[in-house]
Amino acid sequence: MSCNMNTKVGFDDRRWVIEIHRFFEEEDIDGGNDVVVCIFHVPDALKAIKPEAYSPQLIALGPYYHWREDLYKLEKYKLVSTKRVQAYFKTLKIPQLVEKLMNIDAHIRACYHRFFDMDAETLAWLMTVDGIFLLHFLHAYVDKNLLAQACSPRLTRIFIGSGAKDVGYESIFKDVLMLENQIPTIVLRKIMQVVYCTSMEVADDLLSLILKGVCKQISPFKINEDYSRPKVIQHCHLLDLL
């Protein structure tokens, strides 16, 4: 087992049996096989050459690095961000969102190259917290005036400090763009739908605005304003869109 991956030591054979049993009880015959694998594990040999180019240094998003202890420093800020979103959207019930994501568990797992030794509920909670944080973070990246809303006051000071350049913020954004740190678009779409309590079509419109806004911020080229919502949403994750 690679020391760079944040998987748990050992293999829970009982949990594996439970997951296999659940898989055969699902009505989805393909078990998410219609979803293309899009979040690959970077080979260890490649990471060894320049680890900081392929592995997150500050924050973990998704299951690949979730258990890596050195990335847990910012875990509480992800929770704070999620709680702030819940407080703002009065109708949002986090457990209900978790349940929605559990219903697409097979599709979420199918996006990843690696098997994850965690049950559906654990993965759904992980995706809920990380997905909400990511969306709030990207929204703030598009509009820096929202930074104070996206983060706690303490983290805002860490990001901005006294300088003109948001060094900490840019460092975290660098981690956001790591391949193994990607959150599947299907997760972000579901979160937007539940958070805004709206149709998937409206949720996709809102999500595409955020993602296109990020592209405009970092792209050295002019972004085509006519790039439609379906074209944005069809990309597997943020890095795929970029």
Secondary structure by P-SEA (a helix, b strand, c coil): ccccccccccccaaaaaaaaaaaaaccccccccccccccccccaaaaaaccccccccccccccccccccccccaaaaaaaaaaaaaaaaccccaaaaaaaaaaaaaaaaaaccccccccaaaaaaaaaaaaaaaaaaaaaaaccccccccccaaaaaaaccccccaaaaaaaaaaaacccccccaaaaaaaaaaaacccaaaaaaaaaaaaaaaaaacccccccccccaaaaaacccccccc
